[in-house]
Amino acid sequence: SFIPRAFSITHVNLTHRNWTAVGLPDCEDLPIVDPRGLLTPLYDSWSLDGWVIGDNGRVLLPSRESGAVHRFDMADGVAVQTETTREGMKLANRAWVEHHGERAICRMQLEAGSDKAGWLVVALRPYNAEGISFIHQLALSADRRTWHVDEKQRVEFSAAADRHHISDYRNGDVYLRLRDLQDQQSGECDIGMVTAAAMFRLEAGRARTVTVSVSLPGEDESEPPPEVSWKQALNGHCRLQLPDERMQFLYDAALRTLVLHSPGDVYPGPYTYKRFWFRDAAFIIHGLLCAGLVDRAERALDRFPARQTVLGYFHSQEGEWDANGEVLWIMRRFCELTGRDLKPEWHKALVAGARWIVRKRLADNGDSPHSGLLPAGFSAEHLGPNDYYYWDDFWGVAGLRDAAVLCARQGDNALHDEFLREADAFRETIDRSLAAVATRLGRPGMPASPYRRLDAGSIGSIVAGYPLQLHDADDPRLLDTAEFLLQNCFVDDGFFQDMIHSGINAYLTLHVAQVLLRAGDARCFSLITRVAELASPTGQWPEAIHPRTLGGCMGDGQHVWAAAEWVLMVRNCFVREEGDRLVLVSGLMRQWLEAGEAVFFGPAPTAFGSLSITASLTGSGAAQQLRVAWTGDWRAAAPTVEIRVPGCAVVIAGPGETSVDVAADQFK
């Protein structure tokens, strides 16, 4: 067996931490649904379940079924549909959120059927996918259509309950009382384990539908949530068109995950991680930007300066010294991808943040391997205990360089020179430290810190290649680190982080895939494919995945950083920047084109303007060619465009050229 180490003291569920959020754009409330349809409508609350009970003793309990049809429906907003069947009984459970007047309402629609007479049961459960959520009091209204939970929340039914039962800790679960003839209208439990069942009669062979509704409180109960439609929220987004249904679905689901979790601040999850980190925010906002959701990204960035201390530290958690570099980097990416100038209120925060990095560095006296680096800190928790992490240092260098570039764009050459000088000095210090480590290890790979061997924490050091591009794509230090990870830290083509996460990590697997993509290493495709396979039926990834059950084993059961990385991976497969040029279709997969349909991606924001790309196979046999065509809305002169079809020679487009044909016989 495998027992994750993870946060086992605080996490009850270590094998199936999987759930999917439903909600509305710009609404703070994110109800979650587990893989069998259990709905937790309020944050960290009790849950609602649906059962079918036959008069003949048969039962359909979704949580006890080994299989279910579980899917993410994007046809009209977002909804989670769960269908289970057993011995002539079936239950379809659909959960979603909709606007109703000035409130947002979470709905669960249960459609049940049975070949024999029985009951559709709406069950109130004092727990959720994470653990216990106490219920001390419950009362059924006189019209038998409303539960009053702890005198604070209301659960409403679309029909009056035909029978009703309540139980407590001492009398066992309400499931044991479903065949009682006497109703219970109210109940209490000093332990906090009230359970309840509202029962609706089923006639043999006739389906019955009951809808359960819970009003969502919102961030401020005095103000209704903004009524933003999904069409408005996704307006202008970068579209992907693929014949590969799985890849298409995952991209579309990831976009909606990003929208749901960016109501103002951006959150890396709907439950366990429904709070703010600069680290996750930088990657998620980058995903929003590259997907063309610029206004949403800008709104989140506007909140950054308020979180900066008077000393210039962008503080979300103490001891995480990567935050300042991440903020300065994402500010530059915003300006690059939009063509806009730095906002005045951002400029002040940027200057203070850059100077904080300079002051925070240790003295560069050369007496120790960490001289001149940032202090020991907790940093990204998956790297290990407090140490002098190169992850922090690479972000610091990138932040200073980005601050220099942005100051130059503002016409402040003095600040540009100051920050560039500091960035170069910091980079020299890191290179010197890495050279000493390479001598100690006998290879160029980059460990997590100057005092570590190469281990799973080395995943943090490849940030120098992706996304920061501080190292060239073929830098021996970068490639040796990636090779070590591939040979020693992967399970079935997924990166297994054995520190803290104690599972396969989707977004870190994609970090390695991005490094391989830049290097033209075809192994990136097996990693991308594996991450797609590891997604849940609803198109989501938990933070860490149990290697045996393939359920979540740590962190949030729906990890938004992972969704952002999927968007960024798809984007970079079609277009990415390398210095002063654009690289097209370096991650194009041949199987996407075998159906004879063209693939499309765009309009994709880039540092040079927006771009739309179409790729298709033409001709047949030995004469078959791959045609890559693009249209660019450039902000200045058209950049140099390289077409790097996997397996084929690099083609550099000529001036004014907007399509290229490549012999397809080498295309893999």
Secondary structure, DSSP 8 states (H G I E B T S, - for coil): -----TTTTT-S-SS----EE---TT-S---EE-TT--EE-STT--EEEEEEEETTS-EE-GGG-S--EEEEE-TTS-EEEEEEEETTEEEEEEEEEEEETTEEEEEEEEEEEESS-EEEEEEEESB-SSSB--B-EEEE-TTS-EEEETTTEEEEESS--SEEEEE-TTT--GGGGTT-SS---EEE-TTSB-EEEEEEEE-TT--EEEEEEEE---SSTTS------HHHHTTT--EEE-S-HHHHHHHHHHHHHHHHT-SSS--S-SSTT-S--HHHHHHHHHHHHHTT-HHHHHHHHTTSGGGB-TTS-B-SSTT-TTHHHHHHHHHHHHHHHH-----HHHHHHHHHHHHHHHHHS----SSSTTTTS---B--SGGG-SSB--HHHHHHHHHHHHHHHHHHHHTT-HHHHHHHHHHHHHHHHHHHHHHHHHHHHHTS----SSTT--SSGGGGGGGGGTTTS--S-TT-HHHHHHHHHHHHHSEETTEEEETTTT-EE-HHHHHHHHHHHHHHT-TTHHHHHHHHHHHS-TTS---SEE-TTT-SEEES-SS-HHHHHHHHHHHHHHHEEEETTEEEESTT--GGGTTTS--EEEEEEEETTEEEEEEEEEES-GGG-EEEEEEEEEESSS--EEEE--TTS--EE--TT--EEEEEGGG--
